[in-house]
Structure formats: structure tokens, C-alpha cells
Amino acid sequence: MYQIVRRRQLQNNIVLMDIKAPRVARECLPGQFIIAKTDEYGERIPLTICDYDRKEETVTIVVQTIGAGTERMMALQEGDALEDFVGPLGCPSELCLEENLEKNKDKKIVFIAGGLGTAPVYPQVKWLHEHGIDADVIIGYRSKDLLFYEDEMKSVAKNVYVATDDGSYGFHGNGCQQLQALVDEGKTYDLCVSIGPMIMMKFVCLLTKQLGIPTIVSMNPIMVDGTGMCGACRLVVDGKVKFACVDGPEFDGHLVDFDQAMKRMQQYKTEEGRAKLAYEEGDTHHGGCGHCGGDK
């Protein structure tokens, strides 16, 4: 069992939890995720690691109410425990690997986070800050009342720009519009990392491609099982079949076929759609299980 040692309500439907998980805390890196399960009847929920404390042996996750599984998880209180907390899974962010530190130290980096994407952006910005690299961060929300983690982000970022769709706080517009405004003011960037809703990442990539800024995206929104066996996170990157949970979750955003991924994500939500996808995709429907012979 994995005890909840801290629980903090960030917004009405968003909760932060620190989980006592010594092995995961010891091994994890920014960009990776875990699979959590409330009890024997709960569903497996993939959640990106928001932070970790190796000394305290805790891992921080942020949970948003989406369905029954997340509703059950959010009902847990400090002192309660999760039955399963598996990880770290997925590949660490290449930006936060020691071997890439030297080549990234002089880069001008901007992160664009949308909504809950603020959570997985934070550990990357924190890691860079701890290693002497300061990055700008744009965090976008529909309105001010959905904003969270602003102060935490300001403590590790060079500049934090908040954008709200309704103009209730910060820049009036979305993350893409804020980036364009910064570029128009003379800001230049060598790399962009975007994490958030699929449609947001798609438009960020369309813009950064025009601006000539290499862009990394996290495809964690399409993950379900987290091990490659369910086929939910199958996507096409540079014409090749990949799986977000085992090959990612981060990819070159300019090579991701977002239209195909979003269409497939909608189709996967129904039992009939899942069956149709499994039939159409054949051996490439699954990845990572070692038994289906999928061409990854």
C-alpha cells in the first residue's frame, strides 16, 4: 500500500497528492509517469509525475476528475493509501538528462503548458533550474479560477506568463497567442516544450513550425493502460507507428500526426470503436506486450 502523506486541493476538481513510494521516488526523472490504482476494484490510471522528493521518498501527482476512477481517487484523504503505485514508466525527458546538460545550457527554452499540463511541466523546469538553466514558461487556462501552481512555477522559472482565454488574469488569449506576442516583442527561443490538451499542442506545433522553433510534446493525454498492451496510445510519428507509453511520452511535435491521433482517441472511447481499430490495425494495434509482434 502507498500512503497519501499530503493532500492539497488546487481547484474544485483538481487535487495534488504526495505519495509515499520509496522505489519510484528513488528512480524517477522528469517526463516519466506512474500507474495508480485506488483498490482492487479501481481502474489503472496513468498520471505524469509532477514532482518527487528522494529524501522524503515521496512522489507528487495531480489528479483531475474525469471519470469514475479519478473520482474515487480524489475522494481519498491524507492518511489513506493507494493499492498500486507502479513506476517510473515511460522515457525521461531528454531535456532533463545529465548527458544532454552541456548542449542545452545555452539554449533559450520556452515551455507552454495548458491546464493540467502545468503539473508535468513543473518538474522539468525545476530540474533545469537546479542545473543552472533558466526557462520561460507560458501557462494557459480558460479563466483565472482554474489557475494553479503559479507561485511554484515562478520559484523555478526565469519568466512566467499566464494567459487566460477570457482575459480574467494575465494575457488575454491562449498560449499560442502569448508566444506570438512575445516573439513580436523580440523574444527568441531555440526550443519549445508543450504539454496540455491535444488540440492545444497541435496549434502550438503549427505556430512553432512557422517560427522555426523545434518543439517537444508530451502525448500522455492519449494513454490508458500505460504498458503498451491496450493499444490506446498508438500514434504515428514521422510516418512510423509509436506508442506514447513505451516509446514516449515525449516526441518531436513537428513529426506527430495530431489529426490521426485525435480522431483515433475519439474512436477508442467506444467498445465498437476499439474493436474496429483492433481489426484495422492488426499486428500494429498493440505495442510493448511482447506477444503481438507489433511493428514499432
Order of alpha helices (4+ residues) and beta strands (2+ residues): beta-beta-alpha-beta-beta-beta-beta-alpha-beta-beta-alpha-beta-alpha-beta-alpha-beta-beta-alpha-beta-alpha-beta-beta-beta-alpha-beta-alpha-alpha
